[in-house]
């Protein structure tokens, strides 16, 4: 699990975040983690961003950096207009 609004590294909280159910293209369920399902929160406090790959339009994946100014090359199959990059292995301060 990666949080877009936090500088945290990737977590493996499948049970507490997703109720031990891997999200699919047709649905997802919430677990008991306070960051995604707090019973004392107010209605409208949570937003779920759900994306799906569309050939020639969107692509999702990961890459391993090599420390070079111009590498590595990541093939998407099209020219992206927007790219989101987030570290999954280290917290950023």
C-alpha positions in Angstrom: 0.0 0.0 0.0 1.3 3.4 -1.0 -0.1 6.6 0.4 -0.1 9.5 -2.1 -0.3 12.1 0.6 2.3 10.7 3.0 6.1 10.4 2.7 6.0 6.8 4.0 7.5 3.8 2.3 5.4 0.9 1.0 3.5 -1.0 3.6 2.1 -4.6 3.5 -1.1 -3.9 5.5 -3.4 -6.1 3.3 -5.4 -7.2 6.3 -6.0 -3.9 8.0 -6.3 -1.8 4.8 -8.2 -4.1 2.4 -9.9 -6.6 4.7 -7.7 -9.4 3.5 -9.2 -9.0 0.0 -7.1 -7.9 -2.9 -8.8 -5.0 -4.8 -10.0 -6.1 -8.3 -11.3 -4.3 -11.4 -14.9 -4.5 -10.1 -14.5 -3.7 -6.4 -12.6 -3.4 -3.2 -13.4 -3.7 0.5 -12.1 -1.7 3.5 -10.5 -3.1 6.6 -10.1 -1.6 10.0 -7.1 0.6 9.4 -7.9 4.1 10.7 -6.4 5.7 7.6 -9.0 4.2 5.4 -12.0 3.3 7.6 -12.3 5.2 10.9 -15.8 4.7 12.4 -15.5 8.0 14.3 -14.7 10.0 11.1 -17.2 12.2 9.3 -19.0 11.3 6.1 -17.0 12.5 3.1 -13.7 12.3 4.9 -12.2 9.6 2.6 -11.5 9.6 -1.1 -10.6 6.5 -3.1 -8.6 7.0 -6.3 -9.0 4.0 -8.6 -7.3 3.6 -11.9 -7.3 1.1 -14.6 -4.9 0.6 -17.5 -6.1 1.6 -20.9 -3.8 0.7 -23.8 -2.2 3.8 -25.4 -3.6 6.0 -22.6 -2.5 4.8 -19.1 0.1 2.4 -17.8 1.0 1.4 -14.2 4.1 -0.4 -13.0 7.4 0.0 -11.2 11.1 0.4 -12.0 14.3 0.3 -10.1 16.5 3.4 -10.4 20.2 3.1 -11.2 21.5 6.4 -9.8 22.2 7.8 -13.3 20.9 11.2 -14.4 19.3 9.7 -17.5 18.3 6.2 -16.7 16.6 3.8 -16.6 14.4 3.8 -19.7 10.8 2.7 -19.0 8.8 1.7 -22.1 5.1 2.7 -21.8 4.0 2.1 -25.4 2.9 5.8 -25.8 4.1 9.3 -24.9 2.8 10.0 -21.4 1.5 13.5 -20.7 1.8 13.1 -16.9 3.9 10.8 -14.7 3.6 10.1 -11.0 6.8 8.8 -9.3 6.8 7.8 -5.6 9.5 5.9 -3.7 8.2 2.5 -2.5 11.3 1.5 -0.5 12.1 4.4 1.7 10.4 7.1 3.6 11.1 10.6 2.4 11.6 13.4 4.9 
